[in-house]
Amino acid sequence: MQSRYFTLTDYPEGVPSREIFKLESQELPDLAHGEVRIKNRWLSVDPYMRGRMSGVRTYVPPFELGQPMDGGAIGEVIESNDEKLKVGDRVSHMGGWRDVAQVSGESVFKLPDHDVPEQAYLGVLGMPGMTAWTGLNQIAECRAGDNVLVSAASGAVGSLVVQLAKAKGCHVVGIAGSAHKLAWLESIGVEPVTYKERTAKELGDAIALASPEGIDVYFENVGGTCLEAALDHLNEGARIAVCGMITSYNERQEGVGPGNLFQIVARRARMQGFIVADHWSNYGYFLNDVAPQVAKGTFDYQETVEEGLERTPDAFLALFEGGNTGKMLVKLND
Ligand SMILES: NC(=O)c1ccc[n+]([C@@H]2O[C@H](COP(=O)([O-])OP(=O)(O)OC[C@H]3O[C@@H](n4cnc5c(N)ncnc54)[C@H](OP(=O)(O)O)[C@@H]3O)[C@@H](O)[C@H]2O)c1
């Protein structure tokens, strides 16, 4: 059986070009003991993958040039040499950026029986959802009544953060980059604020209007002017959960930090970065909490879907242009 997969031909500087992604194919070897073969139906593309294209190790190893890329995927077992998995099982695993994956059975997660679409395990019930839940509850220690600000608020992580915070009884302001996204935020009771064409001062003024009682929790996905604007409106004892800083992922050089970082001292604030993988032992608690609510329709789960393996790089690149509302996914055709 053939597997078609993407490789990288070069480590990009700045915004990656479509040309560095090469679609290749290979004949899969016979299944070894403990391995499974999976026909992928959904692939995940995520901002962290840009860091893996830099050729240096960050908190995950880089993609190797000329080698199959990988990432989150959902598929169906079509052949199994692992007694715990049978043909037809639906699984989540890391053999993405390809149509057919052959991986160790130990490394896959059999999807539980919640009444949700299977691709939810790449988004609201997968890594991004777990990131939202961990960052808001454990890192920011968000409490009922907090004034919460979220950047990239309509993305995979941000869209669950704002809804979890609303469910706690918080006043929530969401920063996003297009009229469609702002309208969606408003429709779920979040105060929408755009960052487009605004200086940090102008964005800060808009945040102050939307959150007149200041900010107790800032969930940071973006960095740059969003961070600078948020710092000036922190309340005393504010908590900032630093999840990501997508503004810097395509920068050729390290940027200069915000000039008003001293606000962390003045407001006795706490700013803490986190990586969701370090909290994965809590994934079961997260699923128990959030999956029934997703199944009930409590959360408005958004996704943006590109069709066909060939479109995977396009889906990935669109993340840096705001091309997605909710989770960006690639759906593979039969
Ligand atoms: N720490 C962790 O363990 C962890 C885990 C998962 C994700 N993350 C981080 O969480 C953040 C969100 O990830 P996600 O998967 O949910 O992605 P996402 O928000 O679904 O997609 C990225 C969004 O970021 C916004 N964006 C892109 N470039 C921007 C720029 N230059 N300035 C401002 N906004 C920009 C765009 O929305 P607009 O149209 O609104 O601009 C885009 O839709 C990322 O920083 C990611 O690296 C961290």
The ligand as a MOL file (V3000), in Angstrom:
LIG
                    3D

  0  0  0     0  0            999 V3000
M  V30 BEGIN CTAB
M  V30 COUNTS 48 52 0 0 0
M  V30 BEGIN ATOM
M  V30 1 N 1.2550 26.6380 24.7500 0
M  V30 2 C 0.7090 25.6000 24.1500 0
M  V30 3 O 0.8440 24.4430 24.5640 0
M  V30 4 C -0.1100 25.8460 22.9230 0
M  V30 5 C -0.9440 24.8530 22.3840 0
M  V30 6 C -1.7470 25.1780 21.2650 0
M  V30 7 C -1.6670 26.4420 20.6990 0
M  V30 8 N -0.8130 27.3520 21.2450 0 CHG=1
M  V30 9 C -0.7430 28.7240 20.7050 0
M  V30 10 O -2.0370 29.2720 20.8200 0
M  V30 11 C -2.2190 30.2500 19.8030 0
M  V30 12 C -3.4920 29.9310 19.0560 0
M  V30 13 O -3.3430 28.6650 18.4270 0
M  V30 14 P -4.5690 28.0340 17.6190 0
M  V30 15 O -4.1920 26.6590 17.2490 0
M  V30 16 O -5.8110 28.2800 18.3810 0 CHG=-1
M  V30 17 O -4.5660 28.9310 16.3060 0
M  V30 18 P -5.7900 29.7830 15.7890 0
M  V30 19 O -6.0590 30.8640 16.7820 0
M  V30 20 O -6.8920 28.8750 15.4070 0
M  V30 21 O -5.2170 30.3830 14.4310 0
M  V30 22 C -4.3290 31.4320 14.4430 0
M  V30 23 C -5.0550 32.8010 14.4750 0
M  V30 24 O -4.1380 33.7470 14.9630 0
M  V30 25 C -4.4490 35.0170 14.4210 0
M  V30 26 N -3.2260 35.6130 13.8740 0
M  V30 27 C -2.3990 35.0760 12.9680 0
M  V30 28 N -1.3690 35.9080 12.7240 0
M  V30 29 C -1.5690 36.9860 13.5120 0
M  V30 30 C -0.8550 38.1980 13.7290 0
M  V30 31 N 0.2960 38.4380 13.0900 0
M  V30 32 N -1.3470 39.0780 14.6320 0
M  V30 33 C -2.4990 38.8350 15.2930 0
M  V30 34 N -3.2210 37.7080 15.1290 0
M  V30 35 C -2.7540 36.8080 14.2540 0
M  V30 36 C -5.4730 34.8030 13.2950 0
M  V30 37 O -6.7470 35.2450 13.7630 0
M  V30 38 P -7.2570 36.7640 13.4770 0
M  V30 39 O -8.0100 36.7270 12.1910 0
M  V30 40 O -8.1000 37.0470 14.6580 0
M  V30 41 O -6.0400 37.6070 13.3660 0
M  V30 42 C -5.4750 33.2970 13.1060 0
M  V30 43 O -6.7290 32.8050 12.6970 0
M  V30 44 C -0.9620 30.2110 18.9530 0
M  V30 45 O -0.0930 31.2260 19.3990 0
M  V30 46 C -0.3750 28.8490 19.2440 0
M  V30 47 O 1.0050 28.7980 19.0170 0
M  V30 48 C -0.0460 27.0870 22.3190 0
M  V30 END ATOM
M  V30 BEGIN BOND
M  V30 1 1 1 2
M  V30 2 2 2 3
M  V30 3 1 2 4
M  V30 4 1 4 5
M  V30 5 2 4 48
M  V30 6 2 5 6
M  V30 7 1 6 7
M  V30 8 2 7 8
M  V30 9 1 8 9
M  V30 10 1 8 48
M  V30 11 1 9 10
M  V30 12 1 9 46
M  V30 13 1 10 11
M  V30 14 1 11 12
M  V30 15 1 11 44
M  V30 16 1 12 13
M  V30 17 1 13 14
M  V30 18 2 14 15
M  V30 19 1 14 16
M  V30 20 1 14 17
M  V30 21 1 17 18
M  V30 22 2 18 19
M  V30 23 1 18 20
M  V30 24 1 18 21
M  V30 25 1 21 22
M  V30 26 1 22 23
M  V30 27 1 23 24
M  V30 28 1 23 42
M  V30 29 1 24 25
M  V30 30 1 25 26
M  V30 31 1 25 36
M  V30 32 1 26 27
M  V30 33 1 26 35
M  V30 34 2 27 28
M  V30 35 1 28 29
M  V30 36 1 29 30
M  V30 37 2 29 35
M  V30 38 1 30 31
M  V30 39 2 30 32
M  V30 40 1 32 33
M  V30 41 2 33 34
M  V30 42 1 34 35
M  V30 43 1 36 37
M  V30 44 1 36 42
M  V30 45 1 37 38
M  V30 46 2 38 39
M  V30 47 1 38 40
M  V30 48 1 38 41
M  V30 49 1 42 43
M  V30 50 1 44 45
M  V30 51 1 44 46
M  V30 52 1 46 47
M  V30 END BOND
M  V30 END CTAB
M  END
